Amino acid sequence: MEKKQIYWLDSVKGIACWMVFLGHFNTAFGYLPFINRWVDAGKYSSFLISGATALNMFYIVFAFLAARSFLFRSEDYPLRAGKAVVKRYFRLAIPVFIVEVLVFAVQKTGLWTGRFETMPARNISFGEILYDSFIGSMFHGSANVYDVFWMMNKLFIGYIFVLIMCMIVIFMSRPFRYFILTVVTASLLFLRNEYFPMVYGIILYMMYRDIYDEESPVKRKKLPCIFGGAILLIISTFCSGWNEHLAYRFRDSSCEFLRLSYVYCWIAAVLIMTGLILCSPVLKLLDNRKLALSGKICFPVYLFHKLSMLTVGDCAFRFFDARSSGYINHGVKAAFFVSVTSVVVMSVLYVRFIEPLINRLIAFIIRAMEKRRENGI
């Protein structure tokens, strides 16, 4: 039987979120304190700051979790899926609204120091925030107020797409289920569709069940799986860290697919997640309650990380840079420390106080919808 809590998934989410943070910080300040020499552009180890790879890892994880909830539970599927979609919408839209209000306040109070292009240069209205939070970002990937939210529609529309795929294959036999999902995944990959990692997340969950569920008919060979998983993890670092180099290497190829750098990040995310599934020692290392705590705050970290950098982080940089006799590293180190500290504090406060309120509001909305349905309205 499966464990109720899979800690390694939270650990992966936390790692992916901090990879995005490091990538954005490096882009903003051009330097990463303490690890800069390890992640210089052109080195394979720069996969550590590959935001594209990290986001696709997150897409795979959230599809994995959706499949875990729905793929092998056919009872009342439409009703459960409908509730899940409503919950997903408000769990994304309400935090987006909260952060965009903060962005609005930052713009009005002049706390934005101007280093980043994260916020629009023009004044934004409260009406724009409402539209962008509940419609634009959810359905169109709008980033008119805060550029981090371009991917919110992927998380919402992608979630619906995953539920539809689960519903299509739920009554199929195991081999045919693998066949259909593999064909869809390969088709989306070669069409360069961004929902490709999400369908693969369903396949990954099926693989996980087949490998680790004691009731599974598949018997894994432990040593070959570990060896194969380790090889995939190594290859993934090259695909992600050298994605620009690989795209340049195939710049004259007749296959456009090979000339696109982001495709290698997609492949890297797939290889990382597959390698983790196969390589049980690494999976066991990540399946740690304490390490999984980073995944508990990964969503608010993503929400607040750029806001933190463009306000208190940049203020710290300017303050220490002006007093460090031209040594830029001092200012960047201060910005890094202040940004990390502030985003962790904001994320913990969000999880501790804001998230429970959002969950209560969503529960109230769901109860109201159920009451209307029972009354035939």
HUCOR-V388565 format. One line per field, one symbol per residue. burial: I if it has 9 or more other C-alpha atoms within 8 Angstrom, else O. A space follows every 10 residues. Layout:
# HUCOR-V388565
burial=???
This chain:
# HUCOR-V388565
burial=OOOOOOIIII IIIIIIIIII IIIIIIOOOO IIIOOIOOII OOIIIIIIII IIIIIIIIII IIIIIIIIOI IOOOOOIOOO IOIOIIIIII IIIIIIIOII IOIIOIIOOO OOIOOOOOII OOOIOOOOII IIIIIIIIIO IIIOIIIIII IIIIIIIIII OIIOIIIOII OOOOOOIIOI IIOIIIOIIO OIOOIIIIII IIIIIOIIII IOIOOIOOOO OOOOIIIIII IIIOIIIIII IIIOOIIOOI OOOOOOOIII IOIIIIIIII IIIIIIIIII OOIIOIIIOO IIIIIIIIII IIIIIIIIII IIIIIIIIII IOOIOOOOOI IIIIIIOIIO OIIIOIIIII IOOIIIOIIO OIOOOIOOOO OIOOOOO
